[in-house]
Amino acid sequence: MLLAVNKPSTVHAADVDVKNNTNEAQSQKQPEQVVTKDQAQKDVNKAQSERDNAKSQADEAQKNVDKANQDVTSAQKQVEEATKANNSAKEIQKEATPEHINEVKANIVQQEQEVANKAKAQEAAQKEANKQSSNLADAQKDQLAEQVNNANNAVSEATNEVNDKQSSLSQARQQADAAKAELDAAQSTVNGLQTKVDSINVITMPKNYFLYNKYGMPDRVNTAVVDAAYNANSYKDDQEAKKEAVAHNKDGVTQLTDAQQKELTLWVAGILNDVRQQVGLKPNLVVTPASLAHTNYIATHSTVPTFDHDTNAIDAADKLIPDLSMLSESIGTPWYAENMNDVKRGVYYHMLSMIFGDADANWGHAFQLTGDETSMLANTPGNPNPEYFGVSFRKDKGFIQFDSYTKWAVDPKEQKFEIPNYDGLKASLKDAKHELAVKQTSYGEATNTVNNAEKAYNVAATKLAQARQKQSSAKNAYEVANANVTKLNNDLANLQSSLKSAQEKLNKLTESKSDKDFDLWKASDFYEATKKDLDGAKSDAANMQKEFDKVKADYDQAFAKLSQAKADAKQAQDKLNSLKSNLSALQNAEENVAETAQALTDATAELDQAKKSADDLTAKLVEVKATLAEKETALTTAKFVLAKIEKEEAAKEAVKKAQEEAKKVAEEKAEHTNFYKAGNDKLIDSKGQVMPSDYTVKENKVYNAKGEFVGVVSSKVESRVVAHAIAKVEAKESTTLNSNAFSSYASKHAKDHTVKASSVLPTTGSRDTNLAGLIGLALASVGSLLGLATSKKKDLR
């Protein structure tokens, strides 16, 4: 919980001592000074500016000190170099005797002759190297021609390989595309069948739905499992049924065609036969033209204005069925439907309510729909008598009717409509999924083939690119050599032409002749002559390589001698230069000593000046850093004061925001909390509880005794608990107003008719305000979700 504290956003200047990290006043004697947020921000800005200026000065001072230290280091290095130079000059001064100078001069004359000799040797070696270079160019011409020919052959082979791999890749892609098309078609088939299977509606029954008597026969419903079973089932929309519109009369009541009534009956019969099998009974519902006509007759001839069975219409319909033994009818409340999907949804939830929520009717509807009245246990020998079944809507009121009957005798030739069980559709889906897996594997294999073909093609393309590169390099080298050696180029071209011609003839004959013709041609003199020419060309190429190797060896040897001659000449020249430099130093020894001594003096003075400048700048840096430390302390103090003020303001804002959020959440919750009106002045919550009288409603909003907005009044009831609570309140008020308005329904007994009183709802007296009508009114907004119905059984014999 956040608590709001109303304090001004100020801080006392004496609250904080940043330097000593305490919250005590720096001086108890000074009067407390209140600092506003604006003043604190100004103090921070001023302190920040002063700190930034001090930091800038400190940075500049540091740069000056660093440069001064670098100057000291540089000056120190110059002093060291000047000292070395001065020491070296003094040593040379000691050696500068006339005898030593004359000795050096004599050595220079001797070394100059040595340099001249080495220069002549280098010149001779250069001439020999030039000669061998010319010979090597001639030899290279022959070798390069062979390399060009080999490069051309390599390019041709690589091109053929690329074409072959490209053809394989194209074929693999075509196969992969075909496999993908087959895969897509198989996937489309599976999707279509899956959609149809997903729209199959079933009612999943709990394993222990029935409780059994001592004879092993089901005689009552296990109420401990029905709620969970009800919640576990839900309707699946039928996309095709959404396209099938239904008609309405002037009052908006659904009017099914004969074809739609038949479609609906067969659909319900399929679900209920499956229900019977799940609870351990045999599926015995059948649909015939007579059963459809029977329920349709009741729907079109019922005239009672209340939510009840029309006995006259039922009796008249019974006469249409010869040899009828028992009749059962369950009816449910109407709802609005635009199409057959809406119709099926409503029927589905009525069946759920009758099977899992029929305690108020003593489970009479459940016994009819599950087959407890007419079927037999699945493990009992023989077949049960068929129960003739039909579903229809009352034309005037829209009540849904589940009508069924049995007969004493069964006509084996009687026409029966096929009730769907969807086994074929499920089997088709299974087969389609298997075919899809096969197509998926085929497509995967085709894709792998494409990938492998692409890799092979890429390898071949790379090989071709490399071959073309080598071909280009060989041609360039050949052209350079051709420009240098024209005559050898002509000779090589003639030889290469002969070799190529012989090879082409051989290839042409090999490709164009059959094995038999080739053997005849091979035996001919032409073949022998051609082979001899080819062998001779190969021998010439080998000899050419040997000659090239010899010329290359002579060339390498000549250039090795030239390199050695150049090295000897350079070594002699370097020695001569050293002697001349030594002579100059000896002859100028006195002057050099004086110059190096002065240079050392100057370098020492520069070093002293650099050290003094560095010391002065270091002292200045210490002073500037002290100022910077003071400014940073002042800035930290100012920021602390400002942060404290901002923290207090943020806390206040957080409390305010939390309070607003809590109010918003409460209002949003109330907007989604439904209450329902019952009777004249009662208010019921979503749990079916009646609210105290101090709860008020204003503009459709509900307020509690404290005047807090807690919910809204809804007219759409979607809970059986709420619906029953509303019905109970209104029934109680109706009873209070007119305690004599209702009369108990007495079971009708006749010679040929018996009525199961526990399975019907009470009928009304003269005021047409019976309990069934009140409940029907209370549940009008629930529609197909509850499927409240009444039932009537009729036994003949």
C-alpha positions in Angstrom: 0.0 0.0 0.0 1.3 3.5 -0.8 0.7 6.2 1.7 0.5 9.8 0.5 2.5 12.4 2.6 1.7 16.0 1.9 5.1 17.7 2.2 6.4 20.6 0.1 9.1 19.7 -2.4 11.9 21.5 -0.6 15.1 20.6 1.3 16.7 22.3 4.2 20.2 23.5 3.4 21.4 22.1 6.7 20.1 18.6 6.1 23.1 17.4 4.1 26.8 17.4 4.6 28.1 15.6 1.5 31.8 16.0 2.3 31.4 14.2 5.7 28.6 11.9 4.5 26.2 12.8 7.3 22.7 14.3 7.6 23.6 16.5 10.5 23.6 20.2 10.3 26.9 21.7 9.7 26.3 24.4 12.2 23.6 24.3 14.9 23.8 28.0 15.3 22.9 28.9 11.8 19.2 29.4 11.1 17.6 26.7 8.9 17.3 27.8 5.3 14.6 26.3 3.0 15.8 25.5 -0.5 13.2 25.2 -3.3 13.5 22.9 -6.2 14.1 25.9 -8.6 16.8 27.3 -6.4 18.4 23.8 -6.0 18.4 23.4 -9.8 20.1 26.9 -10.2 22.7 25.9 -7.6 23.4 22.7 -9.5 23.7 24.6 -12.8 26.1 27.1 -11.3 28.2 24.5 -9.6 28.2 22.4 -12.8 29.5 25.4 -14.8 32.2 26.2 -12.2 33.2 22.6 -12.0 33.4 22.4 -15.9 35.6 25.5 -16.0 37.9 24.1 -13.4 38.0 20.8 -15.2 38.9 22.5 -18.4 41.7 24.4 -16.7 43.0 21.2 -15.0 43.0 19.4 -18.4 44.9 22.2 -20.0 47.4 22.3 -17.2 47.9 18.5 -17.4 48.6 18.8 -21.1 51.2 21.5 -20.5 52.9 19.3 -17.8 52.9 16.3 -20.1 54.5 18.3 -22.9 57.1 19.8 -20.6 58.0 16.3 -19.4 58.3 15.2 -23.0 60.6 18.2 -23.7 62.7 17.2 -20.7 63.0 13.7 -22.1 63.9 15.0 -25.5 66.5 17.4 -24.1 68.0 14.6 -22.0 68.4 12.4 -25.1 70.1 15.3 -27.0 72.6 15.7 -24.1 73.4 11.9 -24.2 73.9 12.0 -28.0 76.0 15.1 -27.8 78.2 13.5 -25.0 78.7 10.4 -27.2 79.6 12.6 -30.2 82.1 14.6 -28.2 83.7 11.5 -26.7 84.0 9.9 -30.2 85.6 13.2 -31.6 88.2 13.1 -28.8 89.1 9.5 -29.5 89.6 10.3 -33.2 91.7 13.4 -32.2 94.1 11.0 -30.4 94.5 8.9 -33.6 95.0 11.8 -36.0 98.8 11.4 -36.3 100.7 12.0 -39.6 101.8 8.4 -39.8 98.3 7.1 -39.4 96.9 9.5 -41.9 99.4 8.4 -44.5 98.6 4.8 -43.8 94.9 5.4 -44.5 95.7 7.2 -47.7 97.7 4.2 -49.0 94.9 1.9 -48.2 92.5 4.1 -50.1 94.6 3.9 -53.3 94.8 0.1 -53.0 91.0 -0.2 -52.4 90.2 2.0 -55.4 92.0 -0.6 -57.6 90.0 -3.4 -56.0 86.8 -1.6 -56.8 87.8 -1.2 -60.4 88.5 -4.9 -60.7 85.2 -5.9 -59.2 83.4 -3.6 -61.6 84.9 -5.3 -64.6 83.9 -8.7 -63.2 80.4 -7.5 -62.7 80.2 -6.2 -66.3 81.3 -9.6 -67.7 78.7 -11.4 -65.6 76.0 -9.0 -66.8 76.8 -9.9 -70.4 76.6 -13.6 -69.8 73.3 -13.1 -67.9 71.8 -11.2 -70.8 72.8 -14.0 -73.2 71.2 -16.6 -71.1 68.1 -14.5 -70.7 67.7 -14.5 -74.5 68.1 -18.3 -74.6 65.6 -18.8 -71.8 63.0 -16.6 -73.7 63.3 -19.0 -76.7 62.9 -22.0 -74.5 60.0 -20.5 -72.6 58.2 -20.0 -75.9 58.1 -23.8 -76.5 57.0 -24.5 -73.0 54.3 -21.9 -72.9 52.8 -23.2 -76.1 52.3 -26.6 -74.4 50.8 -24.9 -71.3 48.3 -23.0 -73.5 47.2 -26.3 -75.2 46.8 -28.0 -71.8 44.8 -25.0 -70.6 42.5 -25.1 -73.6 41.9 -28.8 -73.0 41.1 -28.2 -69.3 38.6 -25.4 -70.2 36.9 -27.7 -72.7 36.6 -30.5 -70.2 35.4 -28.2 -67.5 32.8 -26.7 -69.9 31.5 -30.1 -70.7 31.3 -31.0 -67.0 29.4 -27.8 -66.2 26.9 -28.4 -69.0 26.4 -31.9 -67.7 25.9 -30.8 -64.1 23.6 -28.0 -65.2 21.4 -30.5 -67.1 21.3 -32.7 -64.0 20.4 -29.7 -61.9 17.6 -28.7 -64.2 16.2 -32.2 -64.3 16.4 -32.4 -60.5 14.6 -29.1 -60.1 11.8 -30.3 -62.4 11.4 -33.4 -60.4 11.4 -31.4 -57.1 8.8 -29.1 -58.5 6.6 -32.0 -59.5 7.1 -33.6 -56.1 6.2 -30.2 -54.5 3.0 -30.0 -56.6 2.0 -33.6 -55.5 2.8 -32.7 -51.9 0.7 -29.5 -52.0 -2.2 -31.5 -53.5 -1.9 -34.1 -50.8 -1.8 -31.4 -48.1 -4.9 -29.8 -49.6 -6.7 -33.1 -49.5 -5.7 -33.7 -45.8 -6.7 -30.1 -44.9 -10.1 -30.5 -46.5 -10.7 -33.9 -44.8 -9.4 -32.6 -41.5 -11.8 -29.7 -41.6 -14.7 -32.0 -42.2 -13.5 -34.4 -39.3 -13.0 -31.4 -37.0 -16.6 -30.3 -37.6 -17.9 -33.7 -36.6 -19.9 -33.2 -33.4 -20.1 -35.9 -30.7 -21.2 -35.9 -27.1 -18.5 -37.5 -25.0 -20.1 -39.5 -22.1 -18.4 -40.2 -18.8 -17.7 -43.9 -18.2 -19.9 -44.1 -15.1 -22.9 -42.1 -16.4 -25.5 -44.7 -15.3 -25.9 -46.3 -11.9 -27.2 -49.9 -12.0 -29.7 -51.7 -9.9 -29.2 -55.1 -8.3 -30.1 -56.8 -11.5 -27.3 -55.1 -13.4 -29.6 -52.7 -15.3 -29.2 -48.9 -15.5 -32.0 -47.3 -13.6 -30.6 -43.8 -12.6 -28.1 -41.2 -13.6 -24.9 -40.6 -11.6 -25.3 -36.9 -10.7 -21.7 -36.7 -9.4 -20.3 -36.7 -12.9 -22.8 -34.7 -15.0 -21.5 -31.2 -14.4 -17.9 -32.0 -15.4 -19.3 -33.9 -18.5 -21.4 -31.0 -19.4 -18.5 -28.6 -19.3 -16.2 -31.0 -21.2 -18.5 -31.0 -24.3 -18.8 -28.1 -26.8 -20.2 -27.6 -30.3 -18.0 -27.5 -33.3 -19.1 -25.2 -36.1 -20.0 -26.7 -39.4 -18.7 -24.4 -42.1 -20.9 -26.0 -44.8 -24.0 -25.7 -42.6 -23.3 -21.9 -42.2 -23.9 -21.6 -46.0 -27.4 -23.2 -45.7 -29.9 -20.5 -44.7 -33.2 -21.2 -42.9 -36.5 -19.5 -43.3 -38.7 -17.7 -40.7 -42.3 -16.8 -40.3 -43.6 -13.3 -39.6 -42.9 -13.8 -35.9 -39.2 -14.8 -36.6 -39.8 -18.4 -35.8 -37.5 -20.8 -37.6 -39.2 -22.8 -40.4 -37.3 -25.9 -41.6 -37.9 -27.4 -45.0 -38.6 -31.2 -45.2 -35.0 -31.7 -46.5 -33.6 -29.6 -43.6 -35.7 -31.5 -41.1 -34.5 -34.8 -42.5 -30.8 -33.6 -42.4 -31.2 -32.4 -38.8 -32.9 -35.7 -37.6 -30.2 -37.9 -39.2 -27.4 -35.7 -37.7 -29.0 -35.9 -34.2 -29.7 -39.7 -34.5 -26.0 -40.2 -35.4 -24.9 -38.4 -32.2 -27.4 -40.2 -30.0 -26.6 -43.6 -31.4 -23.0 -42.9 -30.5 -24.1 -41.8 -27.0 -25.9 -45.1 -26.5 -22.9 -47.1 -27.4 -20.7 -45.1 -25.0 -23.1 -45.8 -22.1 -23.0 -49.5 -22.8 -26.3 -49.8 -24.8 -27.0 -50.8 -28.4 -27.6 -48.1 -31.0 -31.3 -48.6 -32.0 -32.4 -45.2 -33.3 -33.8 -45.4 -36.9 -35.1 -42.7 -39.1 -37.9 -43.5 -41.6 -40.3 -41.5 -43.7 -43.0 -42.3 -41.2 -40.9 -41.1 -38.2 -40.3 -37.8 -40.0 -43.9 -37.4 -40.9 -44.9 -38.3 -37.3 -42.8 -35.5 -35.7 -43.6 -33.1 -38.4 -47.4 -33.7 -37.9 -47.1 -32.8 -34.2 -45.0 -29.7 -35.0 -47.6 -28.4 -37.6 -50.7 -29.2 -35.6 -49.8 -28.2 -32.0 -51.9 -25.2 -30.9 -51.4 -24.9 -27.1 -50.1 -21.4 -26.4 -47.9 -22.4 -23.5 -44.6 -24.2 -23.3 -46.1 -27.7 -23.0 -47.0 -30.8 -25.0 -50.0 -30.7 -27.2 -51.9 -33.9 -26.3 -54.4 -33.5 -29.1 -51.7 -33.2 -31.7 -49.8 -36.1 -30.2 -52.9 -38.3 -30.1 -53.7 -37.5 -33.8 -50.1 -38.2 -34.8 -50.3 -41.6 -33.0 -53.1 -42.7 -35.3 -50.7 -42.3 -38.2 -48.5 -45.1 -36.8 -50.1 -48.6 -37.0 -49.2 -50.9 -34.1 -47.6 -48.2 -32.0 -46.4 -49.5 -28.6 -44.8 -46.5 -26.8 -44.4 -42.8 -27.5 -41.8 -40.3 -26.0 -41.4 -36.6 -26.6 -39.0 -34.1 -25.2 -39.3 -30.4 -26.0 -37.0 -27.5 -25.6 -37.1 -23.7 -25.7 -36.9 -21.8 -29.0 -33.9 -19.7 -30.3 -33.2 -17.6 -33.3 -31.2 -19.2 -36.2 -29.9 -17.7 -39.4 -28.6 -20.9 -40.9 -28.4 -24.7 -40.3 -25.2 -24.2 -38.3 -27.1 -22.1 -35.8 -29.9 -24.7 -35.7 -27.4 -27.6 -35.0 -25.7 -25.5 -32.3 -28.9 -24.9 -30.5 -30.0 -28.6 -30.8 -26.6 -29.7 -29.6 -26.8 -27.6 -26.4 -30.3 -28.7 -25.8 -29.2 -32.3 -25.9 -26.3 -31.5 -23.5 -28.8 -29.9 -21.0 -31.2 -32.9 -21.3 -28.5 -35.5 -20.8 -26.4 -33.7 -18.1 -28.7 -31.1 -16.5 -32.1 -32.8 -16.3 -32.4 -33.3 -12.5 -35.4 -31.0 -12.3 -37.3 -33.3 -14.6 -36.1 -36.4 -12.8 -33.9 -37.2 -15.8 -36.9 -38.1 -18.0 -35.3 -36.5 -21.1 -32.0 -38.2 -20.4 -33.6 -41.6 -20.3 -35.2 -41.0 -23.7 -32.2 -39.6 -25.5 -29.6 -42.1 -24.1 -31.9 -45.1 -25.0 -32.5 -46.3 -21.4 -36.2 -46.7 -22.2 -35.9 -48.8 -25.4 -32.4 -50.2 -25.9 -30.6 -53.1 -24.2 -27.2 -53.7 -22.8 -24.5 -54.1 -25.5 -23.5 -57.5 -24.1 -27.0 -58.8 -24.2 -27.7 -61.3 -27.1 -30.1 -60.3 -29.8 -31.1 -56.8 -31.1 -33.3 -54.3 -29.4 -36.5 -53.2 -31.1 -35.9 -50.1 -33.3 -36.8 -46.7 -31.8 -38.3 -44.6 -34.6 -36.9 -41.1 -34.3 -37.7 -37.6 -35.6 -36.7 -34.0 -34.7 -38.8 -30.9 -35.7 -39.7 -27.4 -34.7 -43.2 -26.2 -33.8 -44.2 -24.0 -36.6 -46.0 -21.5 -34.4 -43.7 -21.3 -31.3 -40.4 -22.7 -32.4 -40.2 -25.3 -29.6 -37.8 -28.1 -30.6 -39.3 -31.6 -30.4 -37.5 -34.9 -30.0 -40.2 -37.4 -30.9 -39.7 -41.2 -30.8 -41.8 -44.3 -30.7 -41.7 -48.1 -30.8 -44.0 -50.6 -32.5 -45.2 -54.1 -31.6 -44.2 -55.4 -35.0 -41.3 -54.4 -37.2 -41.7 -54.4 -41.0 -38.3 -55.7 -42.4 -39.1 -54.1 -45.8 -39.7 -50.6 -44.3 -37.5 -47.9 -45.8 -34.8 -46.6 -43.4 -32.6 -43.7 -44.1 -28.9 -44.1 -43.6 -27.6 -42.5 -40.3 -24.1 -41.1 -40.7 -21.3 -42.5 -38.6 -18.3 -40.8 -40.3 -16.1 -43.9 -40.2 -15.5 -43.7 -43.9 -14.5 -40.0 -43.6 -12.1 -40.8 -40.8 -10.6 -43.7 -42.8 -10.2 -41.4 -45.8 -8.4 -38.8 -43.6 -6.1 -41.6 -42.3 -5.3 -42.7 -45.8 -4.7 -39.1 -46.9 -2.3 -38.5 -44.1 -0.4 -41.6 -45.0 -0.2 -40.4 -48.6 0.9 -37.0 -47.4 3.8 -38.6 -45.5 4.8 -40.5 -48.6 4.7 -37.3 -50.7 6.6 -35.5 -48.0 9.4 -38.1 -48.1 9.5 -38.0 -51.9 9.7 -34.2 -51.8 12.5 -34.4 -49.2 14.4 -36.8 -51.4 13.9 -34.6 -54.4 15.1 -31.5 -52.5 18.2 -33.4 -51.4 18.8 -34.3 -55.0 18.5 -30.7 -56.0 20.9 -29.6 -53.2 23.4 -32.2 -54.2 23.1 -31.3 -57.9 23.6 -27.6 -57.0 26.7 -28.4 -55.1 28.0 -30.5 -58.0 27.2 -27.7 -60.4 28.9 -25.1 -58.2 32.0 -27.3 -57.9 32.1 -27.7 -61.7 31.5 -24.0 -62.3 34.4 -23.2 -59.9 36.6 -25.6 -61.7 35.7 -24.0 -65.0 36.4 -20.5 -63.7 39.8 -21.7 -62.5 40.5 -23.4 -65.8 39.6 -20.2 -67.7 41.8 -18.2 -65.4 44.8 -20.5 -66.0 43.9 -20.4 -69.8 44.0 -16.6 -69.7 47.3 -16.6 -67.8 48.8 -19.1 -70.2 47.7 -17.1 -73.3 49.0 -13.9 -71.9 52.4 -15.5 -71.1 52.5 -17.0 -74.5 51.7 -13.7 -76.3 54.5 -12.0 -74.4 56.9 -14.8 -75.3 55.6 -14.7 -78.9 56.4 -11.0 -79.2 60.0 -11.7 -78.1 60.7 -14.8 -80.3 58.8 -14.6 -83.6 60.5 -17.5 -85.4 60.1 -20.0 -82.6 56.4 -19.0 -82.3 55.9 -19.9 -86.0 57.6 -23.3 -85.6 55.6 -24.0 -82.5 52.3 -23.0 -84.1 53.0 -25.5 -87.0 53.8 -28.3 -84.6 50.7 -27.5 -82.5 48.6 -27.5 -85.6 49.8 -30.9 -86.6 49.2 -32.3 -83.1 45.7 -30.8 -83.0 44.8 -32.0 -86.4 45.9 -35.6 -85.6 44.0 -35.5 -82.3 40.8 -34.1 -83.9 41.0 -36.8 -86.6 41.4 -39.4 -83.9 38.5 -38.0 -81.8 36.2 -37.7 -84.9 36.9 -41.2 -86.0 36.4 -42.5 -82.5 33.0 -40.7 -82.0 31.6 -41.4 -85.5 32.5 -45.1 -86.0 30.8 -48.0 -84.5 33.0 -50.5 -82.6 33.2 -52.7 -85.7 33.9 -49.8 -88.0 36.5 -48.5 -85.6 38.3 -51.8 -85.6 38.4 -51.8 -89.4 39.7 -48.2 -89.4 42.2 -49.0 -86.7 43.6 -51.8 -88.9 44.0 -49.4 -91.8 47.3 -47.7 -92.8 45.7 -44.3 -92.2 45.3 -45.0 -88.5 48.9 -46.3 -88.2 50.1 -43.1 -89.9 48.0 -40.9 -87.7 49.1 -42.7 -84.6 52.7 -42.4 -85.7 52.3 -38.6 -86.2 50.7 -38.3 -82.7 53.4 -40.4 -81.0 56.0 -38.2 -82.8 54.3 -35.1 -81.5 54.4 -36.4 -77.9 58.1 -37.3 -78.3 58.8 -33.8 -79.6 57.0 -32.3 -76.6 59.2 -34.4 -74.3 62.4 -33.4 -76.0 61.3 -29.8 -75.9 60.9 -30.0 -72.1 64.4 -31.4 -71.8 65.9 -28.6 -73.8 64.0 -26.0 -71.8 65.3 -27.5 -68.6 68.9 -27.3 -69.8 68.5 -23.6 -70.9 66.8 -22.8 -67.6 69.7 -24.3 -65.7 72.3 -22.2 -67.7 70.2 -19.1 -67.1 70.0 -19.7 -63.3 73.8 -20.3 -63.2 74.5 -17.1 -65.1 72.3 -15.0 -62.9 73.9 -16.6 -59.8 77.3 -15.5 -61.0 75.9 -12.0 -61.7 74.5 -11.7 -58.2 77.8 -12.7 -56.6 79.7 -10.2 -58.8 77.3 -7.4 -57.8 77.8 -8.3 -54.1 81.6 -8.3 -54.4 81.6 -4.9 -56.1 79.3 -3.4 -53.5 81.5 -4.8 -50.6 84.6 -3.3 -52.2 82.9 0.1 -52.7 81.6 0.1 -49.1 85.2 -0.6 -47.8 86.5 2.3 -49.9 83.8 4.7 -48.6 84.7 3.7 -45.0 88.4 4.5 -45.6 87.6 7.9 -47.1 85.3 8.7 -44.2 88.0 7.8 -41.7 90.5 9.9 -43.5 88.2 12.9 -43.4 87.6 12.5 -39.7 91.3 12.2 -39.0 92.1 15.3 -41.1 89.3 17.4 -39.3 89.7 16.0 -35.7 90.5 19.4 -34.0 87.5 21.1 -35.5 85.2 18.2 -34.7 86.1 18.2 -31.1 85.4 21.9 -30.7 82.0 21.5 -32.5 80.9 18.5 -30.4 81.9 20.2 -27.2 79.8 23.3 -28.0 76.9 21.1 -29.0 77.1 19.3 -25.6 77.1 22.7 -23.8 74.0 23.9 -25.7 72.1 20.6 -25.1 72.9 20.7 -21.4 71.5 24.3 -21.2 68.3 23.3 -23.0 67.9 20.4 -20.6 68.1 22.7 -17.5 65.6 25.1 -19.0 63.2 22.2 -19.8 63.4 20.9 -16.2 62.6 24.3 -14.8 59.6 24.8 -17.1 58.3 21.3 -16.1 58.6 22.1 -12.4 56.7 25.4 -12.8 53.9 23.8 -14.8 53.6 20.9 -12.3 53.2 23.4 -9.4 50.4 25.1 -11.4 48.7 21.8 -12.1 48.6 21.0 -8.3 47.0 24.4 -7.7 44.4 23.9 -10.5 43.5 20.3 -9.3 42.9 21.6 -5.8 40.4 24.2 -7.2 38.8 21.4 -9.3 38.3 19.2 -6.1 36.6 22.1 -4.4 34.2 22.7 -7.3 33.4 19.0 -7.6 32.5 18.9 -3.9 30.2 21.9 -4.3 28.6 20.2 -7.3 28.0 16.9 -5.4 26.4 18.8 -2.6 24.1 20.8 -4.9 23.1 17.6 -6.8 22.3 15.8 -3.5 20.0 18.6 -2.4 18.2 18.5 -5.8 18.0 14.7 -5.9 16.3 14.7 -2.4 13.7 17.2 -3.6 13.1 15.2 -6.8 12.8 12.0 -4.8 10.1 13.4 -2.6 8.2 14.7 -5.6 8.5 11.3 -7.3 7.1 9.6 -4.2 4.1 11.9 -4.2 3.5 11.3 -7.9 3.8 7.5 -7.4 1.2 7.6 -4.7 -1.1 9.6 -6.8 -0.6 7.4 -9.8 -1.2 4.2 -7.7 -4.4 5.6 -6.4 -5.6 6.5 -9.9 -4.6 3.0 -11.2 -6.4 1.3 -8.3 -9.5 3.3 -9.1 -9.2 2.5 -12.8 -8.8 -1.2 -12.2 -11.8 -1.2 -9.9 -13.9 0.5 -12.5 -12.7 -1.8 -15.3 -13.5 -4.8 -13.1 -17.0 -3.4 -12.4 -17.6 -2.9 -16.1 -17.1 -6.7 -16.6 -19.0 -7.7 -13.5 -22.6 -8.6 -14.4 -25.7 -8.4 -12.2 -29.2 -9.5 -13.2 -32.7 -8.2 -12.3 -35.2 -10.7 -11.0 -38.8 -10.0 -10.2 -39.8 -6.5 -9.2 -36.9 -5.2 -7.2 -34.3 -8.1 -6.7 -30.7 -8.0 -8.0 -28.7 -11.2 -8.5 -25.0 -11.5 -9.0 -23.2 -14.0 -11.4 -23.1 -16.7 -8.6 -26.9 -16.6 -8.2 -26.8 -14.8 -4.9 -29.5 -12.2 -4.1 -28.0 -8.8 -3.3 -28.9 -6.8 -0.2 -31.6 -4.1 -0.6 -29.1 -1.3 -0.2 -27.6 -2.1 -3.6 -28.9 0.5 -6.1 -29.0 0.8 -9.9 -28.5 4.0 -11.7 -28.3 4.2 -15.5 -27.8 0.5 -15.7 -24.9 0.6 -13.2 -24.9 -1.1 -9.8 -23.6 0.6 -6.7 -23.1 -1.0 -3.2 -24.1 0.5 0.1 -21.0 2.7 0.1 -21.9 4.2 -3.3 -19.1 2.4 -5.0 -19.5 1.3 -8.6 -19.4 -2.5 -8.6 -21.0 -3.8 -11.8 -23.5 -3.4 -14.6 -27.0 -4.9 -15.2 -27.0 -7.4 -18.0 -30.0 -8.9 -19.8 -28.0 -11.8 -21.3 -28.1 -14.8 -18.9 -25.4 -17.4 -19.7 -25.4 -19.4 -16.5 -27.7 -22.1 -15.4 -27.2 -21.1 -11.8 -28.3 -17.5 -12.5 -31.2 -18.7 -14.6 -32.5 -20.9 -11.8 -32.0 -18.1 -9.3 -34.1 -15.7 -11.4 -36.8 -18.3 -11.9 -36.9 -19.1 -8.2 -37.3 -15.4 -7.3 -40.0 -14.8 -9.9 -41.8 -18.0 -9.0 -41.8 -16.9 -5.3 -43.1 -13.5 -6.2 -45.8 -15.0 -8.4 -46.8 -17.4 -5.6 -47.0 -14.5 -3.2 -49.3 -12.5 -5.5 -51.6 -15.4 -6.2 -51.1 -18.5 -4.1 -54.0 -20.1 -6.0 -52.6 -19.4 -9.5 -51.1 -22.9 -9.8 -52.6 -26.3 -9.5 -50.6 -29.4 -9.2 -50.3 -31.5 -12.3 -52.0 -34.9 -11.8 -50.8 -37.9 -13.8 -53.2 -38.8 -16.5 -54.4 -42.4 -16.2 -56.6 -44.0 -18.8 -57.3 -47.4 -20.0 -54.9 -47.1 -22.9 -52.7 -44.2 -21.7 -50.3 -43.7 -18.9 -48.2 -40.6 -18.2 -44.9 -40.5 -16.3 -45.6 -37.6 -14.0 -41.9 -37.3 -12.9 -40.8 -36.4 -16.4 -43.1 -33.4 -17.1 -43.3 -29.9 -15.8 -46.5 -28.6 -14.2 -49.1 -27.0 -16.4 -50.9 -23.7 -15.7 -54.3 -22.7 -14.6 -56.5 -20.2 -16.3 -54.1 -17.2 -15.9 -51.5 -18.6 -18.3 -48.7 -17.8 -15.9 -47.5 -21.4 -15.1 -44.1 -22.1 -13.7 -42.8 -23.5 -17.0 -43.7 -20.2 -18.6 -41.9 -18.3 -15.9 -38.8 -20.5 -16.3 -39.0 -20.2 -20.1 -39.2 -16.4 -19.7 -36.2 -16.4 -17.3 -34.2 -18.5 -19.7 -35.2 -16.8 -22.9 -31.8 -15.1 -23.0 -29.9 -18.3 -22.3 -31.3 -19.9 -25.4 -29.7 -23.1 -26.5 -27.1 -23.2 -23.7 -29.5 -24.8 -21.2 -31.9 -26.8 -23.4 -34.6 -26.9 -20.7 -37.3 -29.1 -21.8 -40.3 -31.2 -20.7 -41.2 -34.7 -21.6 -44.2 -36.9 -21.9 -44.4 -40.7 -22.2 -47.4 -42.6 -23.6 -47.8 -46.4 -23.3 -50.4 -48.2 -25.5 -51.8 -51.7 -24.9 
